[in-house]
Amino acid sequence: MMTRTLLRASAALLALAPITLTGTANARPLTPEDLATLGRLASPAVSPDGQWVVYQQTDTNAETYARSTGLWLVPSNGSAEPVRIADLEGANESGAAFSPDGRRLYFLSNKSGKDQLWTASFSPTGTVDTPVQASDTIADVAGFRIAPNGQRIVMWGDIGMDCPTFGCANQADRALPGPGTGRVYNEMFVRHWDSWETTGIHSRAFTFAIGADGRLSGDAAAIAPELRGDAPSKPFGGAEEIGWSADSAVVYFTLRVADRNEPRSTDLDIYSAPATGGAAANLTASNEATDTMPAASPDGRWLAYAAMARPGYEADRLVLMLRDLRSGTVRALTQDWDRSVSSIAWAADSRSIIVTAQDTLEHPAYRVDVRTGRVTRLTERGNVGDTIPLANGGMIYTINSITSPTDLVRMDRRGQTTALTAVNRERMAQIDPVHYEQYSFAGANGDRVWGQILTPQGAAGPLPTVLLVHGGPQGSFGNSWSTRWNPMLWAAQGYAVVTVDFHGSTGYGQAFTDSINRDWGGKPLEDLRLGMAAAAATNASVNPANACAAGGSYGGYMMNWIAGNWPDGFRCLVTHAGVFDLRAMAFETEELWFDEWDHGGPWWARENAERWNPVNHVTNWRTPTLVIHGEKDFRIPYSQSLAAFTALQRQGIPSQLLIYPDENHWILKGRNSVQWYRTVFDWMRRWTGPGDTAAAPASGGGNQ
């Protein structure tokens, strides 16, 4: 067994992150209210001269949980505190970008009653003039990218396929044939992620000319109007899926064709189209798996992108690819590097690319040499994102850790770092630190498996314990901050927290990730059993005899699987958005590729389809269970949790159901997040007690 103890987790990112937790005499535990209302930094943009950084920050009212997003400006050398800019009264501002000459700042705002492009003059000294509205389109603007020459802009939003411009009147009624309220569909998707589809409407990109005053001028030019599909892709695609050529003549974008095969297809392709509008060329037609994140080099020679190899697999390895825009030849830059690229950013000299990728509980930044494909790690601890290379060889990036929310950092070309922000410094200084360590053990098949342990700082002796099981299933809790499942928040309540990156997790090579395929209840369950024992041997505060387990999505599936296959393992369970019946799931989920890849095709074609089905083991259930789900969840429909709750109630097992009519697969609203955590912690205290290892779970009493 191997451990990596980071002393106080609050100081784990001392060399890289701007915030460390230093306990004070008046410190207190982190609360659900804190998690819901801490400031949230995102989407940094750097001025062309590298002197300024603008980022968006979302703040939450502690009483109403109403959220507002604004823009902040900070010098890139960290010489001054951030200041709020371009603040439009009663509105949100987000997604800032500088014009290529640095004289203008562009961003999105809902000041006009819908999301539109706004602009303000920007001076080299950091002065921002009063913003003016730069677009007035029928449809909301979801995002934008400015051409390198500053003369055009590409914007995208949900627009009818027959609309010649950026939005048409009454486009939302196109799925309603009348006279009733029913929607008619002839092919899937009929719904996706958390919303019902509206026939004929997709995320579409258009370009506009930018006038001398910084506002849009002339008519919109539709990009690839002949293609039916979403660009960027849904539900999570954004600006990383749309880019410009260095000469501003071509727009590159990612799209999956929308037809009856879309729910089981991961065939996203990269297209190029004239910037003034017109038909597109498919640059990756030969690959029937995912191709995404197109990024042209500043010198105009290369197009970098990431590609998977296996059609239908959403968690295949993303390899960094390089297309020679002169010859059309393509080569895989990171084929021999067994990690999956999650972002792409070109260095200013076009000789290297900055990427990020998961690696053994961390998410570092790396430099990839364009000529040789050599990969050099640039950061160590924590979760790095939003990397922006600077002309002088340094970079700006965001970073967080399992105990520190996101902030901005500048790294110079020698690797020295400077903190640029401390968004939650005052709030976090009031919070008790926690102890954090990483450990490893021999898991299923004798393979090395990694996990994490968090405990209240200074804890001695056994504590009530919680095992948190991540979703995906191809995922990882990792050393990163979460605004949803936050391990530090559990530890702050007095629990020893254990996470295990079981077989199927990411950051350990593609073979380890693939190993969960058609084995949902096999090796992962063995890893969790062994991981709990190893955690107890590593840290005396971990007490498997007085523990609950909790998980969401695949983690929720595992709770249902544990209930029937490890029924004496825990005093209570919390299953959030979990799969209960694999047969029903195969026909109810909207993203068929996910279910069919992991289990071997459509239900009727699977070998031994019932092997890992939790519903087949309900008569073994006896563990008190809290069941949670959102009604707008279409990846794992909420009927799965209703069925699990029925199984519990019908057998008289202590159980509780928490349903959110306004949430999807995730709990996102501040007030709902607080309720979620309060309900979960109340449930766990009921069965574990405040460290009472003698308490035993009750039996019977189904109407709880």
Helices and strands as residue ranges (DSSP letters): E 2-8, G 9-11, H 32-37, E 40-46, E 52-60, E 67-75, E 83-85, E 93-98, E 104-109, E 116-121, E 132-133, E 143-146, E 152-160, G 171-173, E 191-192, E 195-196, E 201-210, E 216-222, E 229-230, G 239-241, E 242-244, E 250-257, G 262-264, E 269-274, E 281-282, E 291-296, E 302-307, E 319-324, E 330-332, E 341-346, E 352-357, E 365-369, E 375-377, E 383-389, E 395-401, E 404-411, E 417-419, H 425-429, E 434-442, G 444-446, E 448-456, E 463-469, H 487-492, E 496-501, H 510-514, H 523-538, E 542-552, H 554-565, E 572-576, H 582-588, H 592-599, G 603-605, G 614-620, E 625-630, H 639-650, E 655-660, H 670-688
